[in-house]
Amino acid sequence: MRTRATITTAALLLAALTACSSGDDGSTDAAPPAASSSASTPAAAESSAPPADDAELTKAVEDYTAAYFAGEASTAYGMLSERCQKKANELVFGATVDQAAKEYGPDHAATDVQAEVSGDMARVSYRVEGLPKFDQDAQPWTLEGGAWKYDAC
């Protein structure tokens, strides 16, 4: 029974972090961890530092990842796009973030953030320090009200 609970918890955590397919078709089907994606690295992000225009996006990705693993559910939920907030029950999302904080702790920064931006949309690839199973490739983000929001739902 304990193994089943652990597997269920891990699945919920992974689903909450990856939330949906990062495919280009805009579908909302659940996807396996983005680390298994074969998305290529954006050419514009090959340097070690992001371009100045991507600084706000990079900061948003870093802040979302930090809030998620620190158990700051309200902060992480507030960084979801409007579309994702409509799909994600705030209480369930909060419980998932709390569980991630308990299981993994707060020391898992987003690193090597690389973004391909097109207007108000972006595809972001990054690594989660110490947790390669949560690494992301081409994760969707959207610009809403002047702020970058996590849009992988």
Backbone as a printed PyTorch tensor [residue, N CA C, xyz], in Angstrom:
tensor([[[  0.8220,  -1.1900,   0.0000],
         [  0.0000,   0.0000,   0.0000],
         [  0.8700,   1.2590,   0.0000]],

        [[  1.9600,   1.2220,   0.7730],
         [  2.8380,   2.3760,   0.8300],
         [  3.4780,   2.6480,  -0.5300]],

        [[  3.8520,   1.5960,  -1.2400],
         [  4.4450,   1.7590,  -2.5650],
         [  3.4530,   2.4300,  -3.5060]],

        [[  2.1950,   2.0160,  -3.4380],
         [  1.1700,   2.6170,  -4.2900],
         [  1.0090,   4.1040,  -3.9840]],

        [[  1.0140,   4.4580,  -2.6960],
         [  0.8970,   5.8690,  -2.3060],
         [  2.0950,   6.6730,  -2.8010]],

        [[  3.2790,   6.0890,  -2.7220],
         [  4.4870,   6.7780,  -3.1930],
         [  4.4280,   6.9930,  -4.7000]],

        [[  4.0070,   5.9720,  -5.4290],
         [  3.8980,   6.0960,  -6.8870],
         [  2.8530,   7.1400,  -7.2550]],

        [[  1.7210,   7.1210,  -6.5580],
         [  0.6640,   8.0990,  -6.8240],
         [  1.1580,   9.5100,  -6.5520]],

        [[  1.8490,   9.7000,  -5.4340],
         [  2.3790,  11.0150,  -5.0900],
         [  3.3780,  11.4890,  -6.1350]],

        [[  4.2750,  10.6020,  -6.5400],
         [  5.2660,  10.9690,  -7.5500],
         [  4.5880,  11.3440,  -8.8640]],

        [[  3.5710,  10.5960,  -9.2270],
         [  2.8480,  10.9010, -10.4640],
         [  2.1680,  12.2610, -10.3850]],

        [[  1.5760,  12.5760,  -9.2380],
         [  0.9290,  13.8730,  -9.0640],
         [  1.9390,  15.0090,  -9.1290]],

        [[  3.0880,  14.8150,  -8.4990],
         [  4.1260,  15.8460,  -8.5320],
         [  4.6000,  16.0850,  -9.9520]],

        [[  4.8510,  15.0170, -10.6580],
         [  5.3260,  15.1410, -12.0260],
         [  4.2680,  15.7840, -12.9080]],

        [[  3.0320,  15.3910, -12.7300],
         [  1.9560,  15.9720, -13.5190],
         [  1.7940,  17.4510, -13.2390]],

        [[  1.9400,  17.8420, -11.9880],
         [  1.7950,  19.2530, -11.6440],
         [  2.9410,  20.0850, -12.1960]],

        [[  4.1380,  19.5350, -12.1800],
         [  5.2710,  20.3030, -12.6820],
         [  5.2570,  20.3900, -14.1980]],

        [[  5.0050,  19.2680, -14.8480],
         [  4.9960,  19.2950, -16.3040],
         [  3.6420,  19.6920, -16.8430]],

        [[  2.5900,  19.4030, -16.1220],
         [  1.2030,  19.7930, -16.3520],
         [  0.6180,  19.4040, -17.6920]],

        [[  1.3100,  19.5440, -18.7750],
         [  0.7290,  19.1460, -20.0500],
         [  1.8010,  18.9660, -21.0890]],

        [[  1.3590,  18.5840, -22.2420],
         [  2.2650,  18.3700, -23.3520],
         [  2.9610,  19.6620, -23.7110]],

        [[  4.2140,  19.5630, -24.0410],
         [  4.9310,  20.7440, -24.4970],
         [  5.0550,  20.7280, -26.0080]],

        [[  4.1790,  19.9920, -26.6590],
         [  4.1790,  19.9240, -28.1210],
         [  3.7260,  21.2320, -28.7270]],

        [[  4.0030,  21.4220, -29.9840],
         [  3.6640,  22.6600, -30.6660],
         [  2.1940,  22.7450, -31.0700]],

        [[  1.4090,  21.6510, -30.8790],
         [  0.0330,  21.6580, -31.3350],
         [ -0.9290,  22.3190, -30.3630]],

        [[ -0.4540,  22.7350, -29.1840],
         [ -1.2890,  23.4260, -28.2180],
         [ -2.2470,  22.4990, -27.4980]],

        [[ -2.0960,  21.1820, -27.6470],
         [ -3.0000,  20.2540, -26.9860],
         [ -2.7850,  20.2880, -25.4870]],

        [[ -3.7740,  19.8100, -24.7530],
         [ -3.6920,  19.8330, -23.2960],
         [ -3.6140,  18.4310, -22.7250]],

        [[ -3.1950,  17.4680, -23.5060],
         [ -3.0480,  16.1070, -23.0230],
         [ -1.8700,  16.0250, -22.0740]],

        [[ -1.9880,  15.1750, -21.0680],
         [ -0.8920,  14.9750, -20.1290],
         [  0.2860,  14.3850, -20.8820]],

        [[  1.4930,  14.7350, -20.4660],
         [  2.6780,  14.2780, -21.1590],
         [  3.6390,  13.6330, -20.1810]],

        [[  4.5270,  12.7720, -20.6700],
         [  5.5700,  12.2330, -19.8170],
         [  6.5530,  13.3460, -19.4930]],

        [[  7.4950,  13.1040, -18.6010],
         [  8.4590,  14.1520, -18.2540],
         [  9.1030,  14.7350, -19.4960]],

        [[  9.2400,  16.0320, -19.5000],
         [  9.8000,  16.7130, -20.6650],
         [ 11.2400,  16.3150, -20.9180]],

        [[ 11.9070,  15.7400, -19.9300],
         [ 13.2900,  15.3250, -20.1160],
         [ 13.4160,  14.2920, -21.2180]],

        [[ 12.3400,  13.5670, -21.5180],
         [ 12.3960,  12.5790, -22.5750],
         [ 12.0980,  13.1790, -23.9360]],

        [[ 11.7850,  14.4560, -23.9700],
         [ 11.4760,  15.1310, -25.2230],
         [ 12.7280,  15.2300, -26.0800]],

        [[ 12.5330,  15.2270, -27.3750],
         [ 13.6690,  15.3450, -28.2740],
         [ 13.7640,  16.7430, -28.8670]],

        [[ 13.1970,  17.7210, -28.1790],
         [ 13.2300,  19.0940, -28.6760],
         [ 14.6650,  19.5710, -28.7610]],

        [[ 14.9680,  20.3240, -29.8050],
         [ 16.3210,  20.8310, -29.9700],
         [ 16.5120,  22.0980, -29.1540]],

        [[ 17.7570,  22.3880, -28.8560],
         [ 18.0870,  23.5900, -28.1090],
         [ 17.9080,  24.7950, -29.0080]],

        [[ 17.2050,  25.8250, -28.5460],
         [ 17.0260,  27.0150, -29.3730],
         [ 18.3670,  27.6490, -29.7240]],

        [[ 18.5370,  27.9980, -30.9900],
         [ 19.7980,  28.5650, -31.4500],
         [ 20.1060,  29.8880, -30.7700]],

        [[ 19.0720,  30.6770, -30.4810],
         [ 19.2960,  31.9850, -29.8720],
         [ 19.7790,  31.8820, -28.4420]],

        [[ 19.6850,  30.7120, -27.8340],
         [ 20.0270,  30.5850, -26.4220],
         [ 21.3170,  29.8080, -26.2030]],

        [[ 22.1790,  29.7500, -27.1860],
         [ 23.3840,  28.9580, -27.0670],
         [ 24.4210,  29.5730, -26.1450]],

        [[ 24.3700,  30.8730, -25.9090],
         [ 25.3310,  31.4840, -25.0050],
         [ 24.9720,  31.1370, -23.5710]],

        [[ 25.9200,  31.3160, -22.6570],
         [ 25.6710,  30.9560, -21.2640],
         [ 24.7260,  31.9350, -20.5790]],

        [[ 24.6460,  33.1560, -21.0440],
         [ 23.7300,  34.1360, -20.4560],
         [ 22.6100,  34.4370, -21.4390]],

        [[ 21.3710,  34.5660, -20.9250],
         [ 20.2690,  34.8570, -21.8380],
         [ 20.3520,  36.2830, -22.3660]],

        [[ 19.7870,  36.5360, -23.5560],
         [ 19.7540,  37.9020, -24.0700],
         [ 18.9900,  38.8030, -23.0990]],

        [[ 19.2560,  40.0910, -23.1390],
         [ 18.6330,  41.0290, -22.2110],
         [ 17.1140,  40.9530, -22.2550]],

        [[ 16.5010,  40.7510, -23.4530],
         [ 15.0400,  40.7040, -23.5330],
         [ 14.4670,  39.4790, -22.8230]],

        [[ 15.2610,  38.4360, -22.6900],
         [ 14.7880,  37.2120, -22.0590],
         [ 15.0330,  37.1990, -20.5460]],

        [[ 15.6140,  38.2620, -20.0130],
         [ 15.9450,  38.2900, -18.5940],
         [ 14.7050,  38.1390, -17.7180]],

        [[ 13.6130,  38.7920, -18.0900],
         [ 12.3880,  38.6770, -17.2910],
         [ 11.8110,  37.2720, -17.3640]],

        [[ 11.8870,  36.6500, -18.5280],
         [ 11.4070,  35.2790, -18.6800],
         [ 12.2700,  34.3280, -17.8510]],

        [[ 13.5670,  34.4800, -17.9390],
         [ 14.4800,  33.6510, -17.1540],
         [ 14.1810,  33.7980, -15.6660]],

        [[ 13.9840,  35.0250, -15.2130],
         [ 13.6690,  35.2650, -13.7960],
         [ 12.3490,  34.6090, -13.4160]],

        [[ 11.3550,  34.6750, -14.2890],
         [ 10.0600,  34.0460, -14.0010],
         [ 10.2170,  32.5350, -13.8600]],

        [[ 10.9740,  31.9100, -14.7460],
         [ 11.2100,  30.4640, -14.6760],
         [ 11.9230,  30.1180, -13.3730]],

        [[ 12.9420,  30.8980, -13.0420],
         [ 13.6850,  30.6540, -11.7980],
         [ 12.7860,  30.8430, -10.5810]],

        [[ 11.9680,  31.8800, -10.5920],
         [ 11.0730,  32.1510,  -9.4570],
         [ 10.0100,  31.0710,  -9.3080]],

        [[  9.4380,  30.6310, -10.4330],
         [  8.4060,  29.5900, -10.3870],
         [  8.9950,  28.2890,  -9.8230]],

        [[ 10.1610,  27.8960, -10.3300],
         [ 10.7970,  26.6640,  -9.8800],
         [ 11.1540,  26.7520,  -8.4020]],

        [[ 11.6860,  27.8890,  -7.9830],
         [ 12.0360,  28.0780,  -6.5680],
         [ 10.7920,  28.0070,  -5.6810]],

        [[  9.7250,  28.6750,  -6.0910],
         [  8.4830,  28.6600,  -5.3070],
         [  7.9070,  27.2510,  -5.2430]],

        [[  7.9510,  26.5570,  -6.3460],
         [  7.3950,  25.1960,  -6.4160],
         [  8.0810,  24.2840,  -5.4040]],

        [[  9.4070,  24.2440,  -5.4240],
         [ 10.1270,  23.3280,  -4.5410],
         [ 10.2500,  23.8490,  -3.1080]],

        [[  9.9930,  25.1190,  -2.8950],
         [  9.9960,  25.6680,  -1.5340],
         [  8.6330,  25.5150,  -0.8670]],

        [[  7.6580,  25.0180,  -1.5990],
         [  6.3310,  24.8330,  -1.0320],
         [  5.5170,  26.1060,  -0.9620]],

        [[  5.8890,  27.1030,  -1.7510],
         [  5.1700,  28.3800,  -1.7690],
         [  4.0480,  28.2810,  -2.8100]],

        [[  2.9940,  27.5610,  -2.4170],
         [  1.9140,  27.2310,  -3.3370],
         [  1.2250,  28.4600,  -3.9190]],

        [[  0.9400,  29.4540,  -3.0960],
         [  0.2180,  30.6280,  -3.6090],
         [  1.0720,  31.4000,  -4.6140]],

        [[  2.3720,  31.4670,  -4.3730],
         [  3.2680,  32.1350,  -5.3140],
         [  3.3220,  31.3690,  -6.6320]],

        [[  3.5200,  30.0590,  -6.5420],
         [  3.5910,  29.2390,  -7.7590],
         [  2.2660,  29.2820,  -8.5110]],

        [[  1.1510,  29.1940,  -7.8130],
         [ -0.1600,  29.2250,  -8.4680],
         [ -0.3750,  30.5750,  -9.1600]],

        [[  0.0660,  31.6460,  -8.5270],
         [ -0.0530,  32.9800,  -9.1110],
         [  0.7810,  33.1560, -10.3630]],

        [[  1.7560,  32.2720, -10.5630],
         [  2.6090,  32.3460, -11.7490],
         [  2.0860,  31.4800, -12.8870]],

        [[  0.9390,  30.8220, -12.6810],
         [  0.3060,  30.0690, -13.7550],
         [ -0.4460,  31.0420, -14.6550]],

        [[ -0.5220,  30.7210, -15.9320],
         [ -1.3010,  31.5430, -16.8530],
         [ -2.7760,  31.4640, -16.4610]],

        [[ -3.5680,  32.4050, -16.9420],
         [ -5.0050,  32.3820, -16.6710],
         [ -5.6140,  31.0620, -17.1410]],

        [[ -5.1870,  30.6020, -18.2940],
         [ -5.6900,  29.3500, -18.8470],
         [ -5.3980,  28.1810, -17.9030]],

        [[ -4.1890,  28.1380, -17.3820],
         [ -3.8180,  27.0470, -16.4760],
         [ -4.5340,  27.1640, -15.1340]],

        [[ -4.7230,  28.3850, -14.6470],
         [ -5.4430,  28.5550, -13.3850],
         [ -6.8800,  28.0570, -13.5070]],

        [[ -7.4760,  28.2190, -14.6820],
         [ -8.8420,  27.7210, -14.8910],
         [ -8.8840,  26.1950, -14.8790]],

        [[ -7.7920,  25.5600, -15.2770],
         [ -7.7390,  24.1020, -15.3430],
         [ -7.2620,  23.4630, -14.0430]],

        [[ -6.4780,  24.1760, -13.2520],
         [ -5.8770,  23.6040, -12.0490],
         [ -6.6440,  24.0430, -10.8100]],

        [[ -7.1620,  23.0820, -10.0690],
         [ -7.7950,  23.3810,  -8.7950],
         [ -6.7120,  23.9000,  -7.8500]],

        [[ -6.9230,  25.0830,  -7.3060],
         [ -5.8890,  25.7120,  -6.4700],
         [ -5.5330,  24.8720,  -5.2510]],

        [[ -6.5100,  24.2210,  -4.6340],
         [ -6.2260,  23.3960,  -3.4540],
         [ -5.4180,  22.1520,  -3.8110]],

        [[ -5.7580,  21.5070,  -4.9120],
         [ -5.0090,  20.3310,  -5.3500],
         [ -3.5990,  20.7400,  -5.7590]],

        [[ -3.4910,  21.8450,  -6.4890],
         [ -2.1820,  22.3500,  -6.8860],
         [ -1.3450,  22.6530,  -5.6410]],

        [[ -1.9550,  23.3010,  -4.6650],
         [ -1.2530,  23.6340,  -3.4250],
         [ -0.7670,  22.4000,  -2.6870]],

        [[ -1.5950,  21.3750,  -2.6330],
         [ -1.2000,  20.1350,  -1.9670],
         [ -0.0310,  19.4770,  -2.6990]],

        [[ -0.0410,  19.5650,  -4.0170],
         [  1.0420,  18.9910,  -4.8140],
         [  2.3480,  19.7380,  -4.5630]],

        [[  2.2750,  21.0610,  -4.5100],
         [  3.4660,  21.8720,  -4.2360],
         [  3.9840,  21.5880,  -2.8250]],

        [[  3.0840,  21.4890,  -1.8680],
         [  3.4960,  21.1580,  -0.4980],
         [  4.2040,  19.8090,  -0.4500]],

        [[  3.6700,  18.8390,  -1.1610],
         [  4.2750,  17.5020,  -1.1900],
         [  5.6510,  17.5430,  -1.8510]],

        [[  5.7960,  18.3290,  -2.9080],
         [  7.0990,  18.4510,  -3.5700],
         [  8.1290,  19.0330,  -2.6100]],

        [[  7.7110,  20.0200,  -1.8350],
         [  8.6290,  20.6300,  -0.8660],
         [  9.0540,  19.6100,   0.1900]],

        [[  8.1090,  18.7980,   0.6370],
         [  8.4290,  17.7830,   1.6590],
         [  9.3510,  16.6980,   1.0980]],

        [[  9.0900,  16.2640,  -0.1180],
         [  9.8710,  15.1720,  -0.6930],
         [ 11.2340,  15.5960,  -1.2140]],

        [[ 11.3260,  16.7940,  -1.7830],
         [ 12.5580,  17.1950,  -2.4520],
         [ 13.2950,  18.3520,  -1.7940]],

        [[ 12.6010,  19.1840,  -1.0500],
         [ 13.2280,  20.3370,  -0.4210],
         [ 13.4040,  21.4950,  -1.3880]],

        [[ 13.8400,  22.6340,  -0.8600],
         [ 13.8770,  23.8680,  -1.6480],
         [ 15.1330,  24.0870,  -2.4930]],

        [[ 16.1240,  23.2390,  -2.3880],
         [ 17.4050,  23.5080,  -3.0360],
         [ 17.4940,  22.9390,  -4.4460]],

        [[ 16.5450,  23.3400,  -5.2980],
         [ 16.5190,  22.8260,  -6.6710],
         [ 16.2330,  23.9670,  -7.6440]],

        [[ 17.2430,  24.7720,  -7.8520],
         [ 17.1070,  25.9450,  -8.7180],
         [ 17.0200,  25.5600, -10.1830]],

        [[ 16.3620,  26.3970, -10.9550],
         [ 16.3550,  26.2630, -12.4120],
         [ 17.7010,  26.7910, -12.9090]],

        [[ 18.3810,  25.9920, -13.7110],
         [ 19.6820,  26.3950, -14.2470],
         [ 19.6790,  26.2020, -15.7550]],

        [[ 20.6510,  26.7780, -16.4050],
         [ 20.8230,  26.6290, -17.8520],
         [ 19.5240,  26.9490, -18.5960]],

        [[ 18.8800,  28.0410, -18.1950],
         [ 17.6040,  28.4420, -18.7970],
         [ 17.8590,  28.9600, -20.2120]],

        [[ 17.1500,  28.3670, -21.1710],
         [ 17.2710,  28.7530, -22.5690],
         [ 15.8690,  28.9520, -23.1140]],

        [[ 15.6470,  30.0640, -23.7980],
         [ 14.2990,  30.3800, -24.2660],
         [ 14.2750,  30.7280, -25.7400]],

        [[ 13.2000,  30.3120, -26.3720],
         [ 12.9040,  30.7100, -27.7380],
         [ 11.5970,  31.4980, -27.6470]],

        [[ 11.6880,  32.8090, -27.8580],
         [ 10.5390,  33.6950, -27.6890],
         [  9.9940,  34.0940, -29.0520]],

        [[  8.6730,  34.0530, -29.1610],
         [  7.9900,  34.4920, -30.3680],
         [  6.7740,  35.3010, -29.9290]],

        [[  6.9190,  36.6180, -29.9480],
         [  5.8290,  37.4840, -29.5010],
         [  5.5460,  37.2940, -28.0270]],

        [[  4.2930,  36.9350, -27.7020],
         [  3.8830,  36.7510, -26.3090],
         [  4.0060,  35.3110, -25.8440]],

        [[  4.6000,  34.4770, -26.6680],
         [  4.7500,  33.0640, -26.3290],
         [  6.2320,  32.7120, -26.2720]],

        [[  6.5570,  31.7110, -25.4480],
         [  7.9460,  31.2590, -25.3630],
         [  7.9770,  29.7610, -25.1090]],

        [[  9.0500,  29.1510, -25.5650],
         [  9.3550,  27.7590, -25.2490],
         [ 10.6620,  27.7980, -24.4700]],

        [[ 10.6210,  27.2540, -23.2530],
         [ 11.7630,  27.3760, -22.3610],
         [ 12.2900,  25.9880, -21.9940]],

        [[ 13.5910,  25.8380, -22.0960],
         [ 14.2630,  24.6150, -21.6700],
         [ 15.1660,  24.9780, -20.5050]],

        [[ 15.1700,  24.1220, -19.4930],
         [ 16.0210,  24.3690, -18.3340],
         [ 16.2460,  23.0860, -17.5640]],

        [[ 17.2100,  23.1210, -16.6970],
         [ 17.5310,  21.9910, -15.8420],
         [ 17.1120,  22.3380, -14.4180]],

        [[ 16.6970,  21.3250, -13.6790],
         [ 16.3460,  21.5130, -12.2750],
         [ 17.4750,  20.8870, -11.4660]],

        [[ 18.2280,  21.7390, -10.7970],
         [ 19.4250,  21.3220, -10.0830],
         [ 19.1300,  20.1800,  -9.1100]],

        [[ 19.8480,  19.0850,  -9.3010],
         [ 19.7170,  17.9450,  -8.4080],
         [ 18.5280,  17.0340,  -8.6990]],

        [[ 17.6650,  17.3990,  -9.6300],
         [ 16.4850,  16.5970,  -9.9650],
         [ 16.3260,  16.5020, -11.4840]],

        [[ 17.1950,  15.7680, -12.1480],
         [ 17.1330,  15.7170, -13.6110],
         [ 15.8010,  15.2020, -14.1450]],

        [[ 15.0520,  14.4470, -13.3680],
         [ 13.7600,  13.9660, -13.8650],
         [ 12.7590,  15.1010, -14.0560]],

        [[ 13.0470,  16.2710, -13.4830],
         [ 12.1810,  17.4350, -13.6550],
         [ 12.7200,  18.4340, -14.6730]],

        [[ 13.8370,  18.1130, -15.3400],
         [ 14.3620,  18.9840, -16.3940],
         [ 13.2860,  19.1850, -17.4540]],

        [[ 13.2790,  20.3510, -18.0570],
         [ 12.2370,  20.6990, -19.0300],
         [ 12.8420,  21.0550, -20.3810]],

        [[ 12.1430,  20.6570, -21.4220],
         [ 12.5270,  21.0030, -22.7930],
         [ 11.3090,  21.5880, -23.4980]],

        [[ 11.4520,  22.8020, -23.9960],
         [ 10.4000,  23.4870, -24.7590],
         [  9.1010,  23.6380, -23.9630]],

        [[  9.2240,  23.9700, -22.7030],
         [  8.0460,  24.1820, -21.8530],
         [  7.3830,  25.5090, -22.2350]],

        [[  6.0580,  25.5050, -22.4280],
         [  5.3800,  26.7390, -22.8470],
         [  5.2060,  27.7550, -21.7100]],

        [[  5.4610,  29.0040, -22.0500],
         [  5.2340,  30.1540, -21.1740],
         [  4.5440,  31.2110, -22.0140]],

        [[  3.7610,  32.0700, -21.3590],
         [  3.0570,  33.1230, -22.0850],
         [  3.1750,  34.4400, -21.3320]],

        [[  3.1630,  35.5230, -22.0760],
         [  3.2440,  36.8550, -21.4890],
         [  1.8250,  37.3740, -21.2860]],

        [[  1.4580,  37.6100, -20.0200],
         [  0.1210,  38.1030, -19.6820],
         [  0.2630,  39.3190, -18.7640]],

        [[ -0.3350,  40.4040, -19.1570],
         [ -0.2850,  41.6010, -18.3210],
         [  1.1230,  42.0610, -18.0180]],

        [[  2.0310,  41.8440, -18.9480],
         [  3.4160,  42.2780, -18.7770],
         [  4.2750,  41.3270, -17.9610]],

        [[  3.7320,  40.1720, -17.5500],
         [  4.4940,  39.2060, -16.7630],
         [  4.4670,  37.8380, -17.4430]],

        [[  5.5880,  37.1210, -17.3930],
         [  5.6590,  35.7820, -17.9600],
         [  4.9820,  34.8030, -17.0130]],

        [[  4.1440,  33.9400, -17.5910],
         [  3.3780,  32.9630, -16.8240],
         [  3.6140,  31.5570, -17.3740]],

        [[  3.6820,  30.6070, -16.4760],
         [  3.8080,  29.1820, -16.8020],
         [  2.5480,  28.7550, -17.5290]],

        [[  2.6740,  28.1790, -18.7150],
         [  1.5030,  27.8480, -19.5260],
         [  1.4990,  26.3830, -19.9740]],

        [[  2.1350,  25.5180, -19.2000],
         [  2.2010,  24.1060, -19.5600],
         [  1.0780,  23.3330, -18.8800]],

        [[ -0.1520,  23.5510, -19.3520],
         [ -1.2920,  22.8440, -18.7590],
         [ -2.1710,  22.2550, -19.8350]]])
